[in-house]
Amino acid sequence: MSVRAFYHNSPQGEISLPQDARPVPPERLQALGWQFSMLNGDDIVKQATEIAQKYGQTKVTDVIRLPVSEPLQNVQTVEEKVIKMVKDQESKEYYAAGIDRTFLCIDGQAHYDIEDPFEKMWIRVNFTKGLLVYGPGGSHVRLTFGDSESLDVLVWLKDLPPSEINWVMEKGTENHPARLRYLKSLGIEN
């Protein structure tokens, strides 16, 4: 099964795509630095781990259930940081991760939007069970939950201390070093 993606300019939180949404070819996603694999079978975590290691990402989180309704205090672990980032971004237009990451949907579904900085549009990918996504640090993204009440994910990262794993919200991303590196990798100079 291939990944289906569509261009759109719907506001954050909008679940349905507008009628004029147009398909995005997989080559476009790859040109923006994104990689997608639909994994099947009983060993999707093993398959995902092997792929993530090819990207140099060896640290894997425990299964993270999103969204979480209870407030978080004293965030210390990578898992807690991911949960806090998702909670924080619910009220924001977009965010960017400071590092590359690979993540796998174990259960549930959500809508994952990726910014195309050339088209100045969002690309919607349905994040469903078995979808493995590699995303470059510095890219603008946003997550919208649809009918699914929760989403279980695993995240692979480079082996860094939690203090070095950060997400930046909205305008704070524009001059962030990861954002500038990402744009430069696409040939966009600020």
C-alpha positions as CSV (number, residue, x, y, z in Angstrom):
1,M,0.0,0.0,0.0
2,S,1.4,3.4,-1.0
3,V,1.1,6.5,1.1
4,R,-1.4,9.0,-0.2
5,A,-0.7,12.7,0.3
6,F,-2.6,15.8,-0.8
7,Y,-1.9,19.6,-1.0
8,H,-4.2,21.8,1.0
9,N,-4.4,25.1,2.9
10,S,-6.9,24.2,5.5
11,P,-6.5,25.7,9.0
12,Q,-5.0,23.8,11.9
13,G,-7.5,21.3,13.3
14,E,-9.5,21.0,10.2
15,I,-10.1,17.3,9.6
16,S,-11.7,17.1,6.2
17,L,-9.7,18.2,3.1
18,P,-11.2,20.9,0.8
19,Q,-12.6,19.7,-2.6
20,D,-9.7,21.3,-4.4
21,A,-7.0,19.3,-2.6
22,R,-4.7,17.9,-5.2
23,P,-2.5,14.7,-4.9
24,V,1.2,15.0,-4.1
25,P,3.5,12.5,-5.8
26,P,5.9,10.5,-3.5
27,E,8.9,12.1,-5.3
28,R,7.8,15.5,-4.0
29,L,7.8,14.3,-0.4
30,Q,11.3,12.8,-0.9
31,A,12.5,16.0,-2.4
32,L,11.4,17.7,0.8
33,G,13.5,15.2,2.8
34,W,10.6,13.0,4.0
35,Q,10.5,9.2,3.7
36,F,7.5,7.0,4.2
37,S,7.1,3.2,4.4
38,M,4.0,1.2,5.0
39,L,5.0,-1.8,7.1
40,N,2.9,-5.0,7.4
41,G,3.1,-8.2,9.3
42,D,3.7,-9.1,12.9
43,D,7.2,-7.7,13.1
44,I,6.6,-4.0,12.2
45,V,8.6,-2.8,15.1
46,K,11.6,-4.9,14.1
47,Q,11.2,-3.6,10.5
48,A,11.0,0.0,11.7
49,T,14.0,-0.4,13.9
50,E,16.1,-1.6,11.0
51,I,15.0,1.3,8.8
52,A,15.5,3.9,11.6
53,Q,19.1,2.6,12.1
54,K,19.8,3.3,8.5
55,Y,19.0,7.0,9.3
56,G,21.4,6.8,12.3
57,Q,18.6,6.7,14.9
58,T,19.2,4.0,17.5
59,K,17.3,5.4,20.5
60,V,13.7,4.2,20.6
61,T,11.0,5.4,23.0
62,D,8.5,3.3,24.8
63,V,5.0,3.3,23.1
64,I,3.6,6.8,23.5
65,R,-0.2,7.2,23.7
66,L,-1.4,10.6,22.3
67,P,-3.2,12.7,23.2
68,V,-3.0,12.7,26.9
69,S,-5.6,14.5,28.9
70,E,-3.7,14.9,32.2
71,P,-1.3,17.8,32.6
72,L,2.4,17.2,32.6
73,Q,4.8,18.6,35.1
74,N,8.6,18.1,35.6
75,V,9.1,16.7,32.1
76,Q,12.2,14.6,32.1
77,T,12.1,11.8,29.6
78,V,11.9,11.7,25.8
79,E,8.5,10.2,26.0
80,E,7.3,13.0,28.3
81,K,8.8,15.6,25.9
82,V,6.9,14.1,22.9
83,I,3.6,14.1,24.8
84,K,4.1,17.7,26.0
85,M,5.0,18.8,22.5
86,V,1.7,17.3,21.1
87,K,-0.3,18.9,23.9
88,D,1.4,22.3,23.3
89,Q,0.9,22.2,19.6
90,E,-2.9,21.6,19.8
91,S,-3.3,25.4,20.2
92,K,-0.5,26.4,17.8
93,E,-0.5,26.7,14.0
94,Y,2.6,24.6,13.5
95,Y,5.9,23.5,15.0
96,A,9.3,22.2,14.1
97,A,11.5,19.5,15.7
98,G,15.1,20.5,16.3
99,I,16.3,17.0,15.3
100,D,15.6,14.4,12.7
101,R,13.2,11.7,13.9
102,T,11.5,8.5,12.7
103,F,8.1,7.5,14.0
104,L,5.8,4.5,13.6
105,C,2.0,4.4,14.1
106,I,1.3,1.3,16.2
107,D,-2.4,2.0,16.6
108,G,-5.0,4.7,15.9
109,Q,-4.8,7.4,13.3
110,A,-4.2,11.1,12.8
111,H,-3.7,13.6,10.1
112,Y,-0.1,14.7,9.7
113,D,0.5,17.9,7.8
114,I,4.0,18.8,6.3
115,E,4.8,22.2,5.0
116,D,6.0,22.5,1.4
117,P,8.1,25.7,1.7
118,F,8.2,26.1,-2.1
119,E,4.4,25.9,-2.7
120,K,3.6,27.6,0.6
121,M,1.0,24.9,1.2
122,W,0.5,22.0,3.6
123,I,0.7,18.3,2.5
124,R,-1.7,16.0,4.4
125,V,-0.7,12.4,5.1
126,N,-3.0,10.1,6.9
127,F,-0.9,8.6,9.7
128,T,-2.3,5.1,10.2
129,K,-1.3,1.8,11.7
130,G,1.9,0.5,10.2
131,L,3.1,3.9,8.6
132,L,6.7,4.6,9.3
133,V,7.7,8.2,8.8
134,Y,11.2,9.8,8.7
135,G,11.1,13.6,9.1
136,P,14.0,16.0,8.9
137,G,14.6,18.4,11.7
138,G,13.6,22.0,11.0
139,S,10.6,21.1,8.8
140,H,7.2,22.6,9.8
141,V,4.6,20.1,10.7
142,R,1.3,19.8,12.5
143,L,-0.8,17.0,13.8
144,T,-4.6,16.8,13.9
145,F,-6.6,14.0,15.5
146,G,-9.6,12.9,13.7
147,D,-12.1,10.3,14.8
148,S,-9.5,8.3,16.6
149,E,-9.5,8.9,20.4
150,S,-5.8,8.0,20.7
151,L,-2.7,7.4,18.7
152,D,0.0,5.0,19.8
153,V,3.5,5.7,18.4
154,L,7.1,4.7,18.7
155,V,9.7,7.3,18.0
156,W,13.4,6.7,17.0
157,L,16.0,9.4,17.6
158,K,19.7,9.7,17.6
159,D,21.0,8.8,21.1
160,L,20.9,12.3,22.6
161,P,20.1,13.3,26.2
162,P,16.4,14.5,26.6
163,S,17.7,18.1,27.2
164,E,18.9,18.2,23.5
165,I,15.5,17.0,22.1
166,N,13.3,20.0,21.5
167,W,10.4,21.2,19.5
168,V,9.9,24.8,18.6
169,M,6.5,26.4,18.1
170,E,5.3,28.8,15.4
171,K,7.3,31.9,14.8
172,G,10.1,30.7,17.1
173,T,11.0,28.3,14.3
174,E,12.0,30.8,11.7
175,N,15.5,31.5,12.9
176,H,16.1,28.2,14.7
177,P,19.3,26.6,13.6
178,A,17.5,23.3,12.6
179,R,15.1,25.3,10.5
180,L,17.8,27.2,8.7
181,R,19.8,24.0,8.0
182,Y,16.6,22.4,6.6
183,L,15.8,25.3,4.3
184,K,19.5,25.4,3.1
185,S,19.3,21.6,2.4
186,L,16.4,22.4,0.0
187,G,18.3,25.3,-1.6
188,I,16.3,28.0,0.1
189,E,18.5,30.7,1.7
190,N,17.1,33.1,4.3
